[in-house]
Amino acid sequence: MYNPPAFREDRIEVLHETMRRAPLANLVVQNGEGFEASPLPLLLDPEPAPLGTLSGHIARGNPLARAEGAMALAIFMGPDTYVTPSWYATKRETGRVVPTWNYVTLHAEGRLRFFDDPEALLALVRNLTARHEGERAKPWAVEDAPADFIAAQLKGIIGFTLTLTRLEGKWKMSQNRTPADRAGVAAGLAAEGRPAVAALIPADKG
């Protein structure tokens, strides 16, 4: 992706945490006719270091299931927001400003490998469930459903891993603006009830 130096995020620990916080990614594979893409919740394993492995599952009827061994791209989106020029100090000074969009995105690339062993699929589904139910007051568990029902559900899916060969992060958060403009954006976002995004606006260009 187009990623000017001011917006690049290369720290592996930051990229991994972003994938954990925003686990729904668009998984994209190129085939002979174009592209196949599906939004999927993915699990991150930090091994093998340094980039790690993503895993998930898809329906057996999904065309992605025919992409064994293909290179795939998982696109994660973090916080994003419209930025009005009205927040910029530069608007009051010169008027030479235009709207933009701030966002966090991450591209994770690797080779797809599929598996359909029932025990491995069950372990994957349990791990995905625990990841998203764990903090609920009354978490649901796979064992809450009848075993024969779960076994039938597993027959309809296929699991996959994506051992990562490239990670690229882009944090476009007004780094290319003046300190006064950045302060204006942060204040504007906070006033509109977006403190989490406002906190991502750097006070300086670092």
Phi, psi and omega in degrees: 000159175292121190214082179303151184307325182297336185257356187286138174236113185250353184288119185301320183295326178288318179296317178297316181296325178296318178295325178290324182281333181231072192284350180276115182239154169271117179265122188239132177227139175269132174241187184293342184255355183149234182232147169245137180215142176216137172282127186218139170284130185239147175257139178255130168247123182293351178260149355286142179294153004268344191268326177095191184223139172256147177219156179187192177215157178224163174294145180299333179279354180293130179303336177300334182295347178264013186255031179307128177083356182283153170285136182229156180236123174259123183251115179258140175242128175263209180299148176211159181196149169287142178240115178277140177299341181298340180279344186279137170298328181298331178299316181288334184275316186228339185076000185271071182217158177221163177293163174207183178230128174262145183196163171241129176217157183216133176250127179238123186241142177187185183257132183283133172228132184254156175212149179224017175299127185303321181291320178293320177296318180297318179298319179297313181297320177298317181294318177298317180297313180298324180298321186258346177258345192304326184264003178282151181299320178232079185295138173279144178235153179305324182292350177287342178262154179301140183300322181291328177294314178298317179300320179292321179297321181296333179291342181267001182233165174225138181269161177212158171235153178228097178284118192283134177247347179205138173231131179223122180248143177229117178248089180271093186228052174067021180297338182272005178260167178291160176306322180293320177295318179297319178298322178294320178296314180298317180293320179296317179295318179298319180294332179269011177080028179241054184298329181294321177286320178303324182293342180275350178284118183288145178286335176227189183275002180281000000 
